[in-house]
Amino acid sequence: MRIFLLNKKSLAFTIGGFFAIACLTLIFFQVISLKSASVPAQAIYQGNSGQKIVAICVNVDWGEEYLPDMLEKFKKHKVRVTFFVTGHWAEKNPELVKQMNEAGHSIQNHGYKHLHFNQLSSPQIKEQIMKTEKIVEQLTGKKTIYFASPYGEYNNNLISTVNEINYSLIMWSIDTVDWELPSADTIVKRVMNKMHNDAIILMHPTKPTLEALPDLLTQIEKQGYQMQTLDKIIIPSNDSGQDENEKADS
């Protein structure tokens, strides 16, 4: 058996080497941790169900004169959509909100007022969302869980603040740009030219949107797509078979 003897110099060198390796390892994992923490949460542009389902999302802060007829078109085609309403609008149109909810549509959060949320502080953002949540819950008995920012604005502060209060920030993958009041035919083409599984289709209550709906809904159906509320295409990573509406009510 060989016995190796280390003198003081060798022993100090060996211990120093192990210490240096330990320090470098610690620094490495700290850097990785910081990088992971600095990655901002993301907005949602489309669903992740992998199914041939799309979600029509209607942002509402005006246009109530078109909504009853839009609801009739959705009913005729057995379509369920998601309405993002401002709290201010919901307060002025409580019966319409109730009608939307009773028809099986999802009522979600568009902030209390149609503001530039990129310019708001985190407390101001929370106040806008939570105020609308209370109004919608009083009218429908359901809490909102999705937030769509007015003007489609977002930044890291908005996304992180929304996530802090357990909301998801919703964008879109197909935009009708109907607020510019294009022709009904243009709206249909804008949607059908980009149609895909799990699409989030953005629209507003406008005259050309209402005129486009019969043809648009028919074409979407002919391509074999179902039109459902957002919670049917956004599947949480920790999903246990309980859908988002059930979670909100629990």
DRENTISE-877463 format. One line per 3 residues: number of its first residue (from 0); their letters; for each residue x, y, z of N, C-alpha, C. Coordinates in steps of 0.02 Angstrom, whole numbers, always signed. Atoms other than C-alpha are relative to their C-alpha. Layout:
NUM = A = X/Y/Z/X/Y/Z/X/Y/Z | ...
// end
This chain:
0 = MRI = +42/-59/+0/+0/+0/+0/+44/+62/+0 | -38/-62/+3/+67/+169/-48/-34/+54/+42 | +25/-54/-41/+47/+314/+71/+29/+65/-26
3 = FLL = -21/-64/+27/+51/+489/-1/-2/+52/+55 | -5/-52/-51/+108/+626/+114/+0/+68/-34 | +3/-67/+26/+63/+807/+79/+34/+47/+47
6 = NKK = -31/-50/-43/+173/+944/+143/-48/+59/+6 | +45/-56/-13/+96/+1105/+204/-16/+40/-63 | +10/-39/+61/+120/+1192/+37/-49/-35/-47
9 = SLA = +44/+38/+44/+36/+1052/-61/-71/-2/+28 | +66/+3/-31/-105/+1039/+65/-37/+66/-9 | +31/-66/+8/-138/+1226/+57/-24/+10/-72
12 = FTI = +17/-6/+71/-138/+1218/-134/-63/-40/-16 | +58/+43/+13/-262/+1073/-134/-64/+29/+28 | +58/-30/-32/-381/+1156/-12/-22/+62/-38
15 = GGF = +16/-60/+39/-370/+1318/-109/-33/-15/-65 | +30/+20/+63/-413/+1228/-269/-72/-19/+8 | +69/+20/-14/-568/+1148/-195/-43/+61/+16
18 = FAI = +37/-60/-18/-621/+1316/-123/-17/+42/-61 | +10/-38/+61/-600/+1402/-291/-55/-31/-43 | +52/+35/+39/-705/+1268/-379/-69/+10/+30
21 = ACL = +64/-10/-34/-841/+1284/-247/-27/+70/-12 | +21/-70/+12/-846/+1474/-268/-25/+10/-70 | +20/-7/+70/-855/+1463/-457/-67/-34/-12
24 = TLI = +64/+36/+8/-996/+1335/-445/-57/+41/+29 | +51/-42/-31/-1093/+1449/-327/-17/+59/-43 | +10/-58/+44/-1069/+1599/-441/-39/-19/-62
27 = FFQ = +34/+24/+61/-1126/+1497/-592/-75/-7/+12 | +72/+11/-13/-1291/+1447/-511/-35/+65/+19 | +30/-65/-15/-1321/+1624/-447/-15/+38/-64
30 = VIS = +11/-34/+65/-1301/+1692/-624/-60/-30/-36 | +57/+34/+32/-1421/+1561/-692/-66/+21/+33 | +60/-19/-37/-1546/+1604/-556/-22/+71/-16
33 = LKS = +16/-70/+16/-1535/+1791/-591/-27/+7/-71 | +25/-2/+69/-1558/+1762/-777/-71/-24/-4 | +68/+27/+0/-1713/+1657/-745/-48/+49/+30
36 = ASV = +45/-48/-33/-1784/+1788/-628/-12/+61/-42 | +6/-60/+41/-1755/+1926/-755/-43/-10/-61 | +42/+13/+59/-1857/+1840/-891/-71/+20/+17
39 = PAQ = +67/-24/-17/-2024/+1933/-893/-53/-51/-19 | +58/+40/+19/-2191/+1844/-894/-24/+24/-68 | +20/-16/+68/-2270/+1841/-1065/-75/+12/-6
42 = AIY = +70/-7/+18/-2434/+1901/-1137/-20/-61/-41 | +26/+58/+37/-2544/+1769/-1218/-29/+24/-67 | +22/-19/+67/-2568/+1786/-1406/-46/-52/-32
45 = QGN = +43/+52/+26/-2654/+1620/-1441/-5/-56/+51 | +9/+55/-47/-2715/+1464/-1354/+52/-54/-9 | -47/+55/+2/-2621/+1303/-1323/-34/-68/+4
48 = SGQ = +37/+62/-5/-2756/+1171/-1334/+21/-50/-54 | -19/+43/+55/-2691/+1103/-1499/-61/-25/-39 | +62/+22/+33/-2872/+1082/-1555/-23/+52/-52
51 = KIV = +27/-44/+52/-2969/+1157/-1700/-55/+44/+31 | +45/-45/-36/-3047/+1288/-1587/+29/+70/-3 | -23/-69/-1/-3038/+1478/-1596/-42/+39/+50
54 = AIC = +36/-41/-48/-3089/+1614/-1474/-10/+70/-29 | +15/-68/+21/-3176/+1772/-1532/-3/+43/+63 | -2/-46/-57/-3139/+1915/-1412/-25/+69/-23
57 = VNV = +30/-65/+17/-3244/+2074/-1417/+16/+50/+56 | -17/-52/-48/-3170/+2225/-1329/-55/+53/+1 | +59/-43/-3/-3311/+2337/-1266/+11/+59/+48
60 = DWG = +2/-62/-39/-3302/+2518/-1207/-50/+48/-31 | +49/-39/+38/-3430/+2584/-1332/-34/-49/-48 | +31/+42/+51/-3541/+2517/-1471/-57/-43/+25
63 = EEY = +55/+41/-28/-3682/+2452/-1361/-60/-5/-47 | +56/+3/+46/-3805/+2492/-1501/+3/-60/-47 | -8/+56/+45/-3733/+2347/-1602/-1/-68/+36
66 = LPD = -8/+62/-37/-3719/+2218/-1464/-61/-46/+0 | +57/+47/+2/-3899/+2151/-1459/-3/-40/-65 | +1/+36/+64/-3890/+2107/-1644/+59/-48/-6
69 = MLE = -57/+45/+0/-3716/+2034/-1623/-14/-62/+41 | +19/+56/-41/-3782/+1925/-1484/-47/-48/-36 | +45/+42/+39/-3919/+1863/-1599/+37/-41/-51
72 = KFK = -41/+37/+50/-3792/+1816/-1733/+39/-56/+34 | -37/+52/-36/-3687/+1722/-1605/-47/-57/+20 | +48/+50/-21/-3842/+1632/-1542/-21/-44/-58
75 = KHK = +21/+38/+60/-3895/+1581/-1717/+51/-52/-19 | -54/+45/+19/-3726/+1501/-1748/+26/-42/+59 | -19/+37/-60/-3714/+1428/-1572/+73/+13/+19
78 = VRV = -68/-21/-14/-3555/+1525/-1540/+4/+31/+69 | -15/-31/-65/-3483/+1571/-1370/+62/+43/-8 | -56/-45/+8/-3369/+1722/-1367/+20/+28/+69
81 = TFF = -24/-32/-61/-3270/+1819/-1237/-5/+76/-8 | +7/-73/+0/-3318/+2000/-1201/+47/+30/+53 | -41/-37/-46/-3186/+2111/-1123/-32/+69/+9
84 = VTG = +37/-62/-11/-3283/+2254/-1045/+37/+45/+50 | -25/-47/-50/-3227/+2411/-955/-52/+4/+56 | +46/-5/-56/-3300/+2432/-782/-48/+59/-7
87 = HWA = +40/-60/+10/-3362/+2606/-827/-58/-15/-48 | +52/+18/+48/-3458/+2536/-976/-50/-48/+32 | +44/+49/-31/-3527/+2390/-875/-48/+33/+49
90 = EKN = +44/-36/-46/-3596/+2510/-745/-57/+34/-36 | +52/-35/+39/-3691/+2603/-880/-45/-49/-38 | +38/+49/+40/-3752/+2444/-968/-6/-67/+37
93 = PEL = +3/+62/-39/-3787/+2316/-832/-43/-55/-31 | +44/+50/+29/-3929/+2231/-925/+33/-37/-59 | -36/+31/+55/-3821/+2200/-1077/+52/-50/+26
96 = VKQ = -49/+45/-29/-3685/+2124/-968/-34/-64/+24 | +38/+58/-24/-3814/+2009/-888/-23/-43/-59 | +24/+36/+59/-3882/+1963/-1059/+57/-40/-31
99 = MNE = -58/+36/+27/-3707/+1917/-1121/+15/-62/+42 | -16/+54/-46/-3677/+1810/-968/-52/-56/-4 | +54/+50/+3/-3846/+1723/-977/+0/-40/-65
102 = AGH = -4/+35/+64/-3813/+1679/-1159/+60/-48/-3 | -55/+47/-2/-3659/+1581/-1106/+67/+28/-20 | -63/-32/+18/-3526/+1706/-1155/+42/+14/+62
105 = SIQ = -45/-15/-55/-3375/+1744/-1048/+10/+76/+5 | -10/-72/-11/-3362/+1919/-972/+66/+10/+36 | -66/-9/-28/-3184/+1974/-941/+18/+74/+7
108 = NHG = -21/-65/-27/-3084/+2126/-887/+39/+43/-51 | -32/-47/+47/-3037/+2278/-995/+22/+63/+38 | -16/-58/-42/-2995/+2393/-848/-63/+40/+13
111 = YKH = +60/-40/-16/-3114/+2517/-770/-12/+54/-53 | +5/-49/+54/-3077/+2653/-898/+48/-18/-56 | -41/+15/+59/-3003/+2644/-1073/+62/+45/+0
114 = LHF = -59/-41/-10/-2834/+2713/-1021/+62/-30/-34 | -64/+26/+23/-2654/+2696/-1080/+35/-32/+60 | -25/+35/-58/-2600/+2563/-957/+76/-1/+4
117 = NQL = -72/-4/-2/-2417/+2578/-1006/+24/+60/+41 | -18/-61/-36/-2419/+2747/-919/-21/-2/+73 | +25/+5/-69/-2495/+2684/-756/+51/-35/+44
120 = SSP = -42/+35/-49/-2404/+2631/-599/-32/-67/+17 | +27/+65/-19/-2425/+2456/-529/-63/+6/+44 | +61/-8/-40/-2549/+2514/-394/-60/+25/-41
123 = QIK = +54/-26/+42/-2651/+2609/-525/-29/-55/-45 | +22/+56/+42/-2657/+2455/-638/-45/-47/+41 | +38/+45/-43/-2717/+2346/-494/-69/+30/+17
126 = EQI = +63/-33/-17/-2850/+2473/-447/-50/-4/-58 | +43/+3/+59/-2918/+2479/-625/-29/-70/-10 | +22/+68/+12/-2928/+2290/-640/-46/-25/+56
129 = MKT = +40/+25/-56/-2995/+2252/-466/-67/+34/+5 | +64/-36/-1/-3129/+2386/-479/-48/-31/-50 | +42/+32/+51/-3193/+2307/-639/-19/-71/+20
132 = EKI = +15/+69/-23/-3181/+2132/-564/-61/+1/+46 | +56/-4/-48/-3301/+2184/-425/-65/+15/-36 | +61/-19/+37/-3424/+2263/-547/-27/-60/-39
135 = VEQ = +22/+58/+40/-3428/+2110/-661/-25/-56/+45 | +22/+52/-45/-3443/+1991/-514/-69/+16/+29 | +66/-20/-26/-3590/+2090/-445/-55/-12/-52
138 = LTG = +50/+7/+53/-3678/+2078/-614/-8/-73/-23 | +1/+68/+28/-3634/+1898/-661/+9/-55/+51 | -15/+51/-50/-3584/+1810/-502/+66/-36/-14
141 = KKT = -63/+32/+18/-3416/+1766/-583/+57/+52/+1 | -59/-43/+0/-3242/+1838/-559/+34/-2/-68 | -39/-2/+61/-3139/+1894/-708/+69/-28/+14
144 = IYF = -67/+29/-8/-2974/+1803/-736/+47/+20/-57 | -41/-23/+56/-2914/+1876/-902/-5/+76/-6 | -1/-73/+10/-2863/+2056/-937/+26/+15/-70
147 = ASP = -22/-24/+65/-2853/+2137/-1109/+13/+75/+7 | -19/-70/-9/-2761/+2302/-1108/-28/+44/-56 | +22/-46/+51/-2841/+2450/-1198/+58/+19/-46
150 = YGE = -49/-17/+52/-2748/+2494/-1359/+51/-56/-12 | -47/+55/+8/-2659/+2326/-1347/+68/+15/+29 | -65/-19/-29/-2523/+2407/-1241/+23/-52/+51
153 = YNN = -28/+40/-54/-2406/+2307/-1131/+74/+16/+7 | -71/-4/-13/-2236/+2319/-1051/+14/-47/+59 | -17/+47/-53/-2143/+2220/-917/-37/+15/+65
156 = NLI = +35/-19/-61/-2223/+2318/-776/-73/-22/-2 | +70/+19/+6/-2399/+2287/-841/-8/-76/+5 | +5/+73/+0/-2370/+2101/-871/+12/-27/+71
159 = STV = -15/+26/-67/-2290/+2072/-700/-55/+19/+50 | +53/-21/-46/-2425/+2173/-611/-63/-41/-10 | +58/+42/+16/-2564/+2078/-699/+8/-70/+30
162 = NEI = -13/+67/-27/-2483/+1913/-649/-1/-1/+76 | -1/-4/-73/-2462/+1970/-469/-70/-9/+30 | +69/+7/-24/-2652/+1976/-452/-36/-59/-34
165 = NYS = +25/+64/+27/-2671/+1806/-538/-44/+9/-62 | +34/-8/+64/-2731/+1871/-706/+48/-19/-57 | -39/+10/+61/-2671/+1827/-881/-12/+59/-46
168 = LIM = +6/-55/+47/-2636/+1968/-1004/-12/-28/-70 | +21/+28/+64/-2725/+1930/-1167/+12/+49/-57 | -8/-39/+61/-2673/+1994/-1338/-42/-35/-54
171 = WSI = +37/+33/+54/-2725/+1917/-1505/+48/-24/-54 | -40/+23/+58/-2660/+1824/-1657/-32/+22/-65 | +34/-25/+59/-2790/+1890/-1780/-39/+63/+18
174 = DTV = +32/-65/-15/-2847/+2072/-1781/-44/+22/-58 | +45/-23/+52/-2999/+2130/-1878/+13/+73/-18 | -11/-72/+7/-2945/+2312/-1857/-66/+34/-18
177 = DWE = +66/-25/+18/-3131/+2346/-1864/-15/+70/+26 | +10/-68/-25/-3115/+2508/-1765/+14/+52/-53 | -11/-45/+57/-3056/+2585/-1929/-61/+1/-46
180 = LPS = +62/+5/+39/-3229/+2541/-1999/+12/-19/-73 | -8/+24/+70/-3174/+2443/-2153/-64/-33/-23 | +59/+35/+25/-3298/+2351/-2262/-7/-68/+35
183 = ADT = +11/+66/-29/-3377/+2191/-2198/+42/-53/-35 | -39/+48/+39/-3290/+2096/-2337/+74/+1/+21 | -69/-7/-22/-3121/+2163/-2280/+11/-35/+67
186 = IVK = -5/+32/-66/-3153/+2103/-2102/+2/-76/-8 | +2/+73/+12/-3197/+1928/-2164/+67/-25/-27 | -64/+21/+31/-3039/+1918/-2271/+57/+4/+50
189 = RVM = -54/-7/-50/-2928/+1981/-2130/+2/-59/+47 | +3/+57/-46/-2988/+1840/-2019/+16/-65/-36 | -7/+65/+33/-2999/+1697/-2143/+69/-11/-30
192 = NKM = -67/+7/+28/-2829/+1732/-2221/+52/-20/+52 | -48/+16/-53/-2746/+1703/-2053/-26/-54/+48 | +31/+48/-46/-2857/+1569/-1976/+47/-57/+18
195 = HND = -42/+55/-24/-2768/+1438/-1870/-28/-27/+65 | +21/+30/-63/-2796/+1322/-1723/+18/+46/+58 | -12/-39/-61/-2809/+1412/-1554/+7/+75/-11
198 = AII = -4/-72/+15/-2825/+1583/-1636/-42/+41/+50 | +38/-50/-38/-2879/+1732/-1531/-16/+55/-50 | +23/-46/+52/-2983/+1843/-1646/-28/+62/+34
201 = LMH = +21/-62/-32/-3001/+2024/-1592/-50/+39/-43 | +48/-44/+34/-3153/+2128/-1637/-33/+47/+50 | +35/-49/-41/-3261/+2270/-1573/-72/+5/-25
204 = PTK = +69/-8/+23/-3447/+2312/-1581/-6/+60/-47 | +6/-52/+50/-3453/+2412/-1743/-51/-21/-53 | +48/+15/+53/-3575/+2422/-1889/+28/-50/-51
207 = PTL = -26/+49/+47/-3460/+2334/-2014/+14/-68/+31 | -10/+65/-34/-3419/+2199/-1885/-65/-38/+1 | +66/+32/-1/-3604/+2163/-1864/-18/-26/-69
210 = EAL = +16/+20/+69/-3625/+2157/-2053/+43/-59/-23 | -46/+53/+21/-3475/+2040/-2070/-16/-67/+34 | +8/+60/-40/-3531/+1914/-1938/-34/-59/-36
213 = PDL = +32/+58/+31/-3653/+1806/-2040/+48/-39/-46 | -46/+32/+46/-3525/+1770/-2177/+61/-27/+37 | -60/+20/-37/-3377/+1762/-2056/-12/-63/+41
216 = LTQ = +14/+58/-41/-3457/+1639/-1936/-13/-62/-42 | +13/+56/+46/-3516/+1531/-2080/+64/-28/-28 | -63/+23/+29/-3343/+1524/-2158/+43/-36/+51
219 = IEK = -39/+33/-53/-3260/+1481/-1993/-28/-70/+13 | +32/+65/-10/-3386/+1340/-1968/+17/-48/-57 | -14/+42/+57/-3357/+1274/-2144/+71/-28/+0
222 = QGY = -69/+25/-5/-3172/+1258/-2108/+10/-47/+59 | -3/+50/-52/-3214/+1146/-1962/+21/+25/+69 | -20/-28/-64/-3174/+1264/-1819/-60/+8/+47
225 = QMQ = +48/-17/-51/-3270/+1276/-1657/+17/+70/+26 | -12/-67/-29/-3291/+1450/-1582/-22/-1/+72 | +13/+7/-71/-3278/+1445/-1394/+32/+57/+40
228 = TLD = -29/-51/-43/-3231/+1555/-1246/+74/-14/+13 | -73/+5/-8/-3049/+1588/-1202/+22/-59/+43 | -22/+53/-45/-3042/+1462/-1061/+2/-69/-33
231 = KII = +0/+64/+35/-3072/+1323/-1188/+63/-10/-42 | -61/+7/+39/-2910/+1360/-1281/+63/+16/+40 | -58/-15/-43/-2797/+1421/-1140/+1/-52/+56
234 = IPS = -4/+55/-48/-2747/+1266/-1042/+58/+13/+48 | -55/-12/-48/-2648/+1302/-882/+48/-58/+2 | -51/+52/-2/-2485/+1207/-865/-12/-49/+56
237 = NDS = +14/+44/-57/-2545/+1137/-698/-72/-23/-1 | +71/+18/+6/-2717/+1094/-767/-13/-69/+28 | +19/+64/-30/-2803/+957/-670/-69/-21/-21
240 = GQD = +66/+17/+25/-2960/+945/-774/-53/+49/+21 | +48/-50/-23/-3042/+1093/-689/+9/+62/-43 | -9/-56/+45/-3077/+1235/-809/+4/+66/+38
243 = ENE = -14/-64/-31/-3041/+1418/-777/-61/+30/+35 | +60/-27/-31/-3221/+1466/-741/-13/-33/+68 | +9/+36/-62/-3231/+1330/-607/+49/+24/+53
246 = KAD = -50/-25/-46/-3069/+1394/-531/-21/+69/+27 | +19/-66/-21/-3136/+1570/-528/-57/-1/+50 | +57/+3/-44/-3294/+1516/-441/+16/-33/+67
249 = S = -17/+37/-62/-3204/+1411/-310/+31/+46/+52
// end
